[in-house]
């Protein structure tokens, strides 16, 4: 899946982006909980998961 589409999903529907990135598991369930508690924590978690393995530079 395109990175742009995954980033847009992470911004608007974070659990779907996490599901596509990591599959069904603890990160997906954690993201749903964070998303229910607030849009920002769910979005930050989804973006972090998508970029945690990439170097900054």
N, CA, C and O of each residue as an XYZ file, in Angstrom:
228
protein
N       0.846     -1.168      0.000
C       0.000      0.000      0.000
C       0.896      1.239      0.000
O       1.951      1.254      0.635
N       0.478      2.242     -0.697
C       1.243      3.471     -0.812
C       1.423      4.152      0.546
O       0.532      4.126      1.395
N       2.582      4.755      0.727
C       2.864      5.456      1.982
C       1.911      6.620      2.191
O       1.486      6.885      3.315
N       1.576      7.309      1.120
C       0.656      8.442      1.238
C      -0.714      7.989      1.719
O      -1.325      8.640      2.567
N      -1.195      6.886      1.187
C      -2.498      6.372      1.610
C      -2.446      5.943      3.066
O      -3.388      6.203      3.815
N      -1.363      5.289      3.486
C      -1.239      4.867      4.882
C      -1.165      6.065      5.812
O      -1.723      6.020      6.908
N      -0.491      7.135      5.407
C      -0.409      8.337      6.244
C      -1.788      8.981      6.361
O      -2.182      9.410      7.446
N      -2.516      9.050      5.261
C      -3.873      9.613      5.310
C      -4.781      8.762      6.187
O      -5.589      9.299      6.944
N      -4.657      7.438      6.093
C      -5.428      6.568      6.973
C      -5.054      6.802      8.431
O      -5.924      6.832      9.301
N      -3.756      6.967      8.700
C      -3.302      7.196     10.074
C      -3.864      8.493     10.638
O      -4.114      8.594     11.839
N      -4.060      9.473      9.784
C      -4.590     10.748     10.253
C      -6.094     10.675     10.477
O      -6.596     11.181     11.481
N      -6.819     10.050      9.551
C      -8.272     10.061      9.627
C      -8.877      8.839     10.319
O      -9.871      8.967     11.034
N      -8.291      7.658     10.116
C      -8.802      6.421     10.726
C      -7.608      5.602     11.218
O      -7.223      4.628     10.570
N      -7.017      5.981     12.350
C      -5.789      5.328     12.830
C      -5.873      3.808     12.991
O      -4.909      3.131     12.633
N      -6.955      3.233     13.501
C      -6.957      1.768     13.641
C      -6.807      1.016     12.316
O      -6.197     -0.053     12.279
N      -7.351      1.559     11.244
C      -7.211      0.906      9.943
C      -5.757      0.953      9.478
O      -5.248     -0.025      8.930
N      -5.095      2.074      9.693
C      -3.680      2.191      9.321
C      -2.828      1.211     10.111
O      -1.908      0.606      9.561
N      -3.122      1.050     11.389
C      -2.368      0.101     12.219
C      -2.655     -1.327     11.773
O      -1.742     -2.152     11.734
N      -3.879     -1.630     11.442
C      -4.241     -2.966     10.970
C      -3.498     -3.300      9.681
O      -3.008     -4.418      9.523
N      -3.411     -2.351      8.765
C      -2.698     -2.572      7.512
C      -1.207     -2.714      7.754
O      -0.548     -3.508      7.083
N      -0.658     -1.954      8.708
C       0.777     -1.944      8.959
C       1.236     -3.158      9.753
O       2.217     -3.800      9.376
N       0.557     -3.485     10.835
C       1.041     -4.538     11.738
C       0.159     -5.772     11.782
O       0.580     -6.805     12.301
N      -1.043     -5.693     11.255
C      -1.962     -6.819     11.333
C      -2.725     -6.785     12.648
O      -2.571     -5.868     13.454
N      -3.555     -7.810     12.848
C      -4.370     -7.876     14.053
C      -3.512     -8.383     15.204
O      -2.958     -9.481     15.147
N      -3.411     -7.571     16.244
C      -2.601     -7.932     17.398
C      -2.734     -6.889     18.482
O      -3.680     -6.101     18.499
N      -1.768     -6.896     19.390
C      -1.812     -6.000     20.546
C      -1.717     -4.535     20.130
O      -2.356     -3.681     20.743
N      -0.925     -4.229     19.090
C      -0.803     -2.837     18.653
C      -2.132     -2.327     18.089
O      -2.501     -1.172     18.299
N      -2.832     -3.184     17.383
C      -4.141     -2.811     16.838
C      -5.136     -2.540     17.963
O      -5.847     -1.535     17.940
N      -5.185     -3.428     18.937
C      -6.108     -3.250     20.063
C      -5.745     -2.010     20.884
O      -6.626     -1.268     21.319
N      -4.449     -1.793     21.091
C      -3.997     -0.603     21.817
C      -4.403      0.658     21.065
O      -4.823      1.641     21.675
N      -4.278      0.632     19.745
C      -4.646      1.808     18.966
C      -6.132      2.088     19.037
O      -6.540      3.249     19.076
N      -6.945      1.055     19.054
C      -8.395      1.267     19.196
C      -8.702      1.934     20.528
O      -9.512      2.859     20.588
N      -8.060      1.469     21.597
C      -8.270      2.073     22.922
C      -7.826      3.531     22.908
O      -8.538      4.401     23.408
N      -6.656      3.802     22.342
C      -6.164      5.180     22.281
C      -7.077      6.056     21.430
O      -7.326      7.213     21.769
N      -7.570      5.509     20.339
C      -8.441      6.272     19.456
C      -9.766      6.594     20.127
O     -10.317      7.676     19.925
N     -10.283      5.662     20.925
C     -11.533      5.912     21.653
C     -11.314      6.989     22.718
O     -12.196      7.811     22.964
N     -10.137      6.982     23.347
C      -9.832      7.994     24.360
C      -9.624      9.378     23.753
O      -9.830     10.392     24.420
N      -9.226      9.413     22.515
C      -9.023     10.695     21.844
C      -8.396     10.481     20.489
O      -7.629      9.540     20.284
N      -8.730     11.361     19.565
C      -8.238     11.218     18.208
C      -6.723     11.388     18.145
O      -6.055     10.644     17.427
N      -6.170     12.343     18.876
C      -4.734     12.636     18.809
C      -3.882     11.461     19.289
O      -2.940     11.099     18.585
N      -4.150     10.842     20.438
C      -3.310      9.703     20.844
C      -3.333      8.554     19.835
O      -2.299      7.936     19.583
N      -4.478      8.267     19.268
C      -4.566      7.209     18.270
C      -3.780      7.538     17.012
O      -3.131      6.667     16.433
N      -3.837      8.782     16.595
C      -3.111      9.218     15.406
C      -1.610      9.192     15.631
O      -0.860      8.726     14.774
N      -1.170      9.685     16.771
C       0.264      9.688     17.085
C       0.782      8.253     17.148
O       1.854      7.965     16.616
N       0.055      7.367     17.777
C       0.465      5.970     17.873
C       0.557      5.327     16.491
O       1.516      4.607     16.210
N      -0.423      5.576     15.629
C      -0.410      5.006     14.280
C       0.773      5.530     13.471
O       1.454      4.755     12.799
N       1.020      6.827     13.528
C       2.150      7.388     12.794
C       3.476      6.869     13.339
O       4.402      6.603     12.572
N       3.571      6.725     14.642
C       4.798      6.190     15.247
C       5.050      4.753     14.794
O       6.181      4.392     14.470
N       4.002      3.939     14.772
C       4.160      2.551     14.337
C       4.615      2.459     12.889
O       5.433      1.604     12.548
N       4.099      3.320     12.047
C       4.478      3.273     10.642
C       5.912      3.726     10.416
O       6.543      3.301      9.448
N       6.438      4.575     11.281
C       7.761      5.155     11.052
C       8.819      4.705     12.048
O       9.933      5.226     12.006
N       8.533      3.780     12.928
C       9.495      3.418     13.961
C      10.720      2.684     13.432
O      11.782      2.740     14.050
N      10.593      1.995     12.296
C      11.719      1.261     11.751
C      12.524      2.047     10.737
O      13.574      1.585     10.290
N      12.061      3.208     10.370
C      12.756      4.022      9.393
C      13.730      4.973     10.098
O      13.386      5.545     11.132
N      14.923      5.146      9.562
C      15.844      6.134     10.145
C      15.361      7.557      9.897
O      14.657      7.822      8.923
N      15.739      8.459     10.777
C      15.301      9.848     10.636
C      15.963     10.539      9.458
O      15.343     11.392      8.823
N      17.199     10.196      9.151
C      17.895     10.839      8.030
C      18.238      9.855      6.945
O      18.825     10.233      5.931
